[in-house]
Amino acid sequence: MEAELGALEQRETRLRTGTTTIGLVCKDGVVMASERRATDGNFIANKATVKVFRLDSTLAATVAGGVGDAQALIRYLRAEVALYRLRRGTILPVEGAATMLANILSGSRYYPYYAWMIVGGVDARGPHVFSVDPAGGCMEDRYVSVGSGSPFAYGVLEENYAREQSVADGVDIAIRALTSSMKRDSASGDGYIIHTITPKEYREFTDEEIARRLKALKIPLPPALP
């Protein structure tokens, strides 16, 4: 047993990474956002990491933690969401997707997944975001930030979030929050990923669209990637 615990501690240390991911509930949808940096300790392992994933036309998830664990969980979620649609002829509700993820995490006691995720989307009950921690805890909130840069992001979210804000306003707040975390958290940086979900569309912002938002907000553009 001691050997198993030691191996687990070594594995957690090796896979420990930093990031900043955000989920916001707005009056007309949700915003899911992250920066692009992946780290291994003090080493910047990748500058164009995907941390926001589309699960279905009204459902998405963000990831923070071990890259391999997070990618495996996204594959499981996508498969289960597709099976639900095939069997029921409808999209899995947001709470159902979050609960399914929580069950996977809480059921993996002997080989735990080192990943903390946000599940968000729009269903018949409206827009929702859920924080799902590595132990399987599942909590719904109006706004959530996960990762090493989240304390800096929360400073912006607490000050600027409004319950009746639009998705357009939510995008600007998410960009400001990510910018704050990238200035102070060395594990967050190298650009922005923004997805929005409304009852009418799932939208992934291009780099050009984000650049225009940054210019309008008077935020310096991040350095161009090689």
Short mmCIF file of the C-alpha atoms (twelve columns), coordinates in Angstrom:
data_MODEL
# 
_entry.id   MODEL 
# 
loop_
_atom_site.group_PDB 
_atom_site.id 
_atom_site.type_symbol 
_atom_site.label_atom_id 
_atom_site.label_alt_id 
_atom_site.label_comp_id 
_atom_site.label_asym_id 
_atom_site.label_seq_id 
_atom_site.Cartn_x 
_atom_site.Cartn_y 
_atom_site.Cartn_z 
_atom_site.pdbx_PDB_model_num 
ATOM 1   C CA . MET A 1   0.000   0.000  0.000   1 
ATOM 2   C CA . GLU A 2   2.837   2.409  0.856   1 
ATOM 3   C CA . ALA A 3   4.454   1.662  -2.499  1 
ATOM 4   C CA . GLU A 4   1.172   2.408  -4.293  1 
ATOM 5   C CA . LEU A 5   0.815   5.721  -2.460  1 
ATOM 6   C CA . GLY A 6   4.401   6.638  -3.265  1 
ATOM 7   C CA . ALA A 7   3.866   5.889  -6.956  1 
ATOM 8   C CA . LEU A 8   0.697   7.984  -6.926  1 
ATOM 9   C CA . GLU A 9   2.505   10.924 -5.310  1 
ATOM 10  C CA . GLN A 10  5.276   10.715 -7.915  1 
ATOM 11  C CA . ARG A 11  2.717   10.583 -10.713 1 
ATOM 12  C CA . GLU A 12  0.817   13.608 -9.393  1 
ATOM 13  C CA . THR A 13  4.048   15.589 -9.077  1 
ATOM 14  C CA . ARG A 14  5.143   14.684 -12.594 1 
ATOM 15  C CA . LEU A 15  1.810   15.613 -14.166 1 
ATOM 16  C CA . ARG A 16  1.089   18.715 -12.124 1 
ATOM 17  C CA . THR A 17  0.459   21.614 -14.511 1 
ATOM 18  C CA . GLY A 18  -0.888  25.152 -14.320 1 
ATOM 19  C CA . THR A 19  -3.506  26.945 -16.364 1 
ATOM 20  C CA . THR A 20  -6.478  29.310 -16.246 1 
ATOM 21  C CA . THR A 21  -9.899  28.242 -17.504 1 
ATOM 22  C CA . ILE A 22  -13.195 30.101 -17.127 1 
ATOM 23  C CA . GLY A 23  -16.912 29.383 -17.481 1 
ATOM 24  C CA . LEU A 24  -19.531 32.160 -17.307 1 
ATOM 25  C CA . VAL A 25  -23.320 32.012 -17.293 1 
ATOM 26  C CA . CYS A 26  -24.936 34.905 -19.186 1 
ATOM 27  C CA . LYS A 27  -28.571 35.788 -19.747 1 
ATOM 28  C CA . ASP A 28  -28.468 34.423 -23.314 1 
ATOM 29  C CA . GLY A 29  -25.873 31.650 -23.084 1 
ATOM 30  C CA . VAL A 30  -22.476 30.715 -21.680 1 
ATOM 31  C CA . VAL A 31  -18.848 31.681 -22.298 1 
ATOM 32  C CA . MET A 32  -16.084 29.072 -22.011 1 
ATOM 33  C CA . ALA A 33  -12.522 30.388 -22.145 1 
ATOM 34  C CA . SER A 34  -8.874  29.613 -21.427 1 
ATOM 35  C CA . GLU A 35  -5.343  30.651 -22.273 1 
ATOM 36  C CA . ARG A 36  -3.028  28.430 -24.352 1 
ATOM 37  C CA . ARG A 37  0.051   27.559 -22.280 1 
ATOM 38  C CA . ALA A 38  0.910   24.039 -21.111 1 
ATOM 39  C CA . THR A 39  3.653   23.620 -18.532 1 
ATOM 40  C CA . ASP A 40  5.672   20.880 -16.854 1 
ATOM 41  C CA . GLY A 41  6.948   22.476 -13.673 1 
ATOM 42  C CA . ASN A 42  8.925   25.532 -14.744 1 
ATOM 43  C CA . PHE A 43  9.187   24.327 -18.341 1 
ATOM 44  C CA . ILE A 44  6.761   25.713 -20.960 1 
ATOM 45  C CA . ALA A 45  5.912   22.519 -22.833 1 
ATOM 46  C CA . ASN A 46  3.517   23.951 -25.422 1 
ATOM 47  C CA . LYS A 47  2.240   27.388 -26.457 1 
ATOM 48  C CA . ALA A 48  -0.821  26.382 -28.481 1 
ATOM 49  C CA . THR A 49  -2.626  23.953 -26.186 1 
ATOM 50  C CA . VAL A 50  -6.349  23.336 -26.672 1 
ATOM 51  C CA . LYS A 51  -8.148  23.546 -23.321 1 
ATOM 52  C CA . VAL A 52  -11.754 24.185 -24.423 1 
ATOM 53  C CA . PHE A 53  -13.535 21.296 -26.139 1 
ATOM 54  C CA . ARG A 54  -16.851 21.129 -27.941 1 
ATOM 55  C CA . LEU A 55  -18.848 18.117 -26.756 1 
ATOM 56  C CA . ASP A 56  -22.057 18.769 -28.731 1 
ATOM 57  C CA . SER A 57  -23.867 21.654 -30.369 1 
ATOM 58  C CA . THR A 58  -24.850 23.145 -26.981 1 
ATOM 59  C CA . LEU A 59  -22.272 21.593 -24.665 1 
ATOM 60  C CA . ALA A 60  -18.568 22.191 -23.947 1 
ATOM 61  C CA . ALA A 61  -15.864 21.503 -21.361 1 
ATOM 62  C CA . THR A 62  -12.609 23.101 -20.270 1 
ATOM 63  C CA . VAL A 63  -9.662  21.172 -18.814 1 
ATOM 64  C CA . ALA A 64  -6.933  21.854 -16.273 1 
ATOM 65  C CA . GLY A 65  -4.423  19.401 -14.861 1 
ATOM 66  C CA . GLY A 66  -2.611  16.465 -16.419 1 
ATOM 67  C CA . VAL A 67  -2.786  16.589 -20.210 1 
ATOM 68  C CA . GLY A 68  -3.174  12.837 -20.722 1 
ATOM 69  C CA . ASP A 69  -5.851  12.501 -18.048 1 
ATOM 70  C CA . ALA A 70  -7.780  15.488 -19.391 1 
ATOM 71  C CA . GLN A 71  -7.674  14.196 -22.970 1 
ATOM 72  C CA . ALA A 72  -8.885  10.746 -21.851 1 
ATOM 73  C CA . LEU A 73  -11.804 12.294 -19.966 1 
ATOM 74  C CA . ILE A 74  -12.785 14.380 -22.996 1 
ATOM 75  C CA . ARG A 75  -12.815 11.231 -25.149 1 
ATOM 76  C CA . TYR A 76  -15.064 9.480  -22.609 1 
ATOM 77  C CA . LEU A 77  -17.405 12.457 -22.401 1 
ATOM 78  C CA . ARG A 78  -17.691 12.856 -26.164 1 
ATOM 79  C CA . ALA A 79  -18.474 9.169  -26.558 1 
ATOM 80  C CA . GLU A 80  -21.137 9.215  -23.836 1 
ATOM 81  C CA . VAL A 81  -22.708 12.424 -25.166 1 
ATOM 82  C CA . ALA A 82  -22.882 10.896 -28.661 1 
ATOM 83  C CA . LEU A 83  -24.420 7.677  -27.300 1 
ATOM 84  C CA . TYR A 84  -27.039 9.647  -25.374 1 
ATOM 85  C CA . ARG A 85  -28.018 11.547 -28.515 1 
ATOM 86  C CA . LEU A 86  -28.184 8.292  -30.493 1 
ATOM 87  C CA . ARG A 87  -30.339 6.516  -27.906 1 
ATOM 88  C CA . ARG A 88  -32.585 9.404  -26.849 1 
ATOM 89  C CA . GLY A 89  -32.664 11.523 -29.997 1 
ATOM 90  C CA . THR A 90  -31.766 14.619 -27.974 1 
ATOM 91  C CA . ILE A 91  -28.740 16.321 -26.437 1 
ATOM 92  C CA . LEU A 92  -27.597 15.390 -22.938 1 
ATOM 93  C CA . PRO A 93  -28.529 18.149 -20.447 1 
ATOM 94  C CA . VAL A 94  -25.644 20.108 -18.973 1 
ATOM 95  C CA . GLU A 95  -26.188 18.764 -15.460 1 
ATOM 96  C CA . GLY A 96  -26.279 15.228 -16.847 1 
ATOM 97  C CA . ALA A 97  -22.914 15.687 -18.555 1 
ATOM 98  C CA . ALA A 98  -21.387 17.183 -15.385 1 
ATOM 99  C CA . THR A 99  -22.795 14.372 -13.226 1 
ATOM 100 C CA . MET A 100 -21.495 11.740 -15.648 1 
ATOM 101 C CA . LEU A 101 -18.014 13.276 -15.467 1 
ATOM 102 C CA . ALA A 102 -18.221 13.455 -11.662 1 
ATOM 103 C CA . ASN A 103 -19.153 9.753  -11.533 1 
ATOM 104 C CA . ILE A 104 -16.142 8.826  -13.676 1 
ATOM 105 C CA . LEU A 105 -13.811 10.815 -11.433 1 
ATOM 106 C CA . SER A 106 -15.245 9.620  -8.121  1 
ATOM 107 C CA . GLY A 107 -15.192 6.002  -9.314  1 
ATOM 108 C CA . SER A 108 -11.480 6.079  -10.148 1 
ATOM 109 C CA . ARG A 109 -10.055 5.738  -6.655  1 
ATOM 110 C CA . TYR A 110 -7.157  3.394  -7.440  1 
ATOM 111 C CA . TYR A 111 -6.049  5.247  -10.575 1 
ATOM 112 C CA . PRO A 112 -7.376  8.773  -10.093 1 
ATOM 113 C CA . TYR A 113 -7.516  11.267 -12.910 1 
ATOM 114 C CA . TYR A 114 -5.534  14.413 -12.195 1 
ATOM 115 C CA . ALA A 115 -7.901  16.856 -13.897 1 
ATOM 116 C CA . TRP A 116 -10.243 19.637 -12.834 1 
ATOM 117 C CA . MET A 117 -12.838 20.553 -15.443 1 
ATOM 118 C CA . ILE A 118 -15.642 22.977 -16.167 1 
ATOM 119 C CA . VAL A 119 -18.714 21.696 -18.003 1 
ATOM 120 C CA . GLY A 120 -20.985 24.330 -19.520 1 
ATOM 121 C CA . GLY A 121 -23.765 24.743 -22.023 1 
ATOM 122 C CA . VAL A 122 -27.405 25.500 -22.705 1 
ATOM 123 C CA . ASP A 123 -30.365 23.127 -22.384 1 
ATOM 124 C CA . ALA A 124 -34.137 23.292 -21.861 1 
ATOM 125 C CA . ARG A 125 -33.581 24.754 -18.379 1 
ATOM 126 C CA . GLY A 126 -31.271 27.516 -19.597 1 
ATOM 127 C CA . PRO A 127 -27.514 28.178 -19.452 1 
ATOM 128 C CA . HIS A 128 -25.356 26.430 -16.842 1 
ATOM 129 C CA . VAL A 129 -21.722 25.942 -15.805 1 
ATOM 130 C CA . PHE A 130 -20.459 23.267 -13.396 1 
ATOM 131 C CA . SER A 131 -17.079 22.869 -11.720 1 
ATOM 132 C CA . VAL A 132 -16.053 19.190 -11.470 1 
ATOM 133 C CA . ASP A 133 -13.011 18.520 -9.288  1 
ATOM 134 C CA . PRO A 134 -10.589 15.540 -9.411  1 
ATOM 135 C CA . ALA A 135 -12.401 13.766 -6.552  1 
ATOM 136 C CA . GLY A 136 -15.747 13.949 -8.354  1 
ATOM 137 C CA . GLY A 137 -17.203 16.969 -6.569  1 
ATOM 138 C CA . CYS A 138 -19.720 18.701 -8.839  1 
ATOM 139 C CA . MET A 139 -20.870 22.259 -8.134  1 
ATOM 140 C CA . GLU A 140 -22.999 24.597 -10.262 1 
ATOM 141 C CA . ASP A 141 -22.252 28.315 -10.174 1 
ATOM 142 C CA . ARG A 142 -22.781 31.530 -12.140 1 
ATOM 143 C CA . TYR A 143 -19.083 31.793 -12.917 1 
ATOM 144 C CA . VAL A 144 -16.163 29.434 -12.343 1 
ATOM 145 C CA . SER A 145 -12.401 29.627 -12.821 1 
ATOM 146 C CA . VAL A 146 -10.082 26.633 -12.479 1 
ATOM 147 C CA . GLY A 147 -6.297  26.335 -12.519 1 
ATOM 148 C CA . SER A 148 -3.227  27.966 -11.041 1 
ATOM 149 C CA . GLY A 149 -4.193  31.378 -12.436 1 
ATOM 150 C CA . SER A 150 -7.758  31.245 -11.116 1 
ATOM 151 C CA . PRO A 151 -7.172  33.498 -8.050  1 
ATOM 152 C CA . PHE A 152 -6.173  36.340 -10.390 1 
ATOM 153 C CA . ALA A 153 -9.082  35.623 -12.736 1 
ATOM 154 C CA . TYR A 154 -11.535 35.601 -9.822  1 
ATOM 155 C CA . GLY A 155 -10.409 39.091 -8.855  1 
ATOM 156 C CA . VAL A 156 -11.705 40.361 -12.202 1 
ATOM 157 C CA . LEU A 157 -14.804 38.154 -12.237 1 
ATOM 158 C CA . GLU A 158 -15.904 39.201 -8.739  1 
ATOM 159 C CA . GLU A 159 -15.599 42.853 -9.663  1 
ATOM 160 C CA . ASN A 160 -17.191 42.790 -13.126 1 
ATOM 161 C CA . TYR A 161 -19.647 39.882 -13.365 1 
ATOM 162 C CA . ALA A 162 -23.339 40.804 -13.597 1 
ATOM 163 C CA . ARG A 163 -26.169 38.280 -13.580 1 
ATOM 164 C CA . GLU A 164 -27.979 39.917 -16.511 1 
ATOM 165 C CA . GLN A 165 -24.956 40.431 -18.724 1 
ATOM 166 C CA . SER A 166 -25.044 39.308 -22.364 1 
ATOM 167 C CA . VAL A 167 -22.726 36.750 -23.937 1 
ATOM 168 C CA . ALA A 168 -20.967 39.627 -25.726 1 
ATOM 169 C CA . ASP A 169 -20.260 41.285 -22.371 1 
ATOM 170 C CA . GLY A 170 -19.231 37.929 -20.925 1 
ATOM 171 C CA . VAL A 171 -16.598 37.485 -23.628 1 
ATOM 172 C CA . ASP A 172 -15.017 40.830 -22.690 1 
ATOM 173 C CA . ILE A 173 -15.018 39.925 -18.980 1 
ATOM 174 C CA . ALA A 174 -13.447 36.530 -19.717 1 
ATOM 175 C CA . ILE A 175 -10.721 38.210 -21.786 1 
ATOM 176 C CA . ARG A 176 -9.998  40.686 -18.982 1 
ATOM 177 C CA . ALA A 177 -9.871  37.857 -16.419 1 
ATOM 178 C CA . LEU A 178 -7.511  35.770 -18.551 1 
ATOM 179 C CA . THR A 179 -5.303  38.804 -19.135 1 
ATOM 180 C CA . SER A 180 -5.039  39.351 -15.387 1 
ATOM 181 C CA . SER A 181 -4.043  35.735 -14.772 1 
ATOM 182 C CA . MET A 182 -1.477  35.766 -17.592 1 
ATOM 183 C CA . LYS A 183 0.197   38.823 -16.079 1 
ATOM 184 C CA . ARG A 184 0.688   37.189 -12.675 1 
ATOM 185 C CA . ASP A 185 0.655   33.389 -13.179 1 
ATOM 186 C CA . SER A 186 3.720   32.036 -14.975 1 
ATOM 187 C CA . ALA A 187 1.836   28.876 -15.995 1 
ATOM 188 C CA . SER A 188 -0.796  30.870 -17.937 1 
ATOM 189 C CA . GLY A 189 -0.136  32.661 -21.207 1 
ATOM 190 C CA . ASP A 190 0.403   32.584 -24.983 1 
ATOM 191 C CA . GLY A 191 -3.048  33.611 -26.157 1 
ATOM 192 C CA . TYR A 192 -6.774  33.171 -25.702 1 
ATOM 193 C CA . ILE A 193 -9.367  30.506 -26.517 1 
ATOM 194 C CA . ILE A 194 -12.982 31.696 -26.458 1 
ATOM 195 C CA . HIS A 195 -16.107 29.607 -27.146 1 
ATOM 196 C CA . THR A 196 -19.678 30.840 -26.726 1 
ATOM 197 C CA . ILE A 197 -22.865 28.771 -26.629 1 
ATOM 198 C CA . THR A 198 -26.393 30.123 -27.109 1 
ATOM 199 C CA . PRO A 199 -29.634 28.332 -28.006 1 
ATOM 200 C CA . LYS A 200 -29.006 29.402 -31.616 1 
ATOM 201 C CA . GLU A 201 -25.321 28.611 -32.168 1 
ATOM 202 C CA . TYR A 202 -22.008 27.243 -30.925 1 
ATOM 203 C CA . ARG A 203 -19.240 29.684 -31.813 1 
ATOM 204 C CA . GLU A 204 -15.464 29.320 -31.627 1 
ATOM 205 C CA . PHE A 205 -13.731 32.698 -31.853 1 
ATOM 206 C CA . THR A 206 -10.889 32.986 -34.361 1 
ATOM 207 C CA . ASP A 207 -7.568  34.596 -33.498 1 
ATOM 208 C CA . GLU A 208 -8.550  37.567 -35.666 1 
ATOM 209 C CA . GLU A 209 -11.822 38.048 -33.784 1 
ATOM 210 C CA . ILE A 210 -10.039 37.876 -30.449 1 
ATOM 211 C CA . ALA A 211 -7.425  40.370 -31.682 1 
ATOM 212 C CA . ARG A 212 -10.200 42.841 -32.529 1 
ATOM 213 C CA . ARG A 213 -11.688 42.392 -29.050 1 
ATOM 214 C CA . LEU A 214 -8.312  42.988 -27.444 1 
ATOM 215 C CA . LYS A 215 -7.833  46.143 -29.488 1 
ATOM 216 C CA . ALA A 216 -11.274 47.433 -28.479 1 
ATOM 217 C CA . LEU A 217 -10.461 46.697 -24.816 1 
ATOM 218 C CA . LYS A 218 -7.031  48.369 -25.206 1 
ATOM 219 C CA . ILE A 219 -5.245  45.176 -24.172 1 
ATOM 220 C CA . PRO A 220 -1.866  44.515 -25.872 1 
ATOM 221 C CA . LEU A 221 -1.870  41.632 -28.311 1 
ATOM 222 C CA . PRO A 222 0.052   38.523 -27.148 1 
ATOM 223 C CA . PRO A 223 3.286   37.761 -29.038 1 
ATOM 224 C CA . ALA A 224 2.729   35.892 -32.301 1 
ATOM 225 C CA . LEU A 225 3.513   32.194 -32.088 1 
ATOM 226 C CA . PRO A 226 6.327   30.862 -34.294 1 
# 
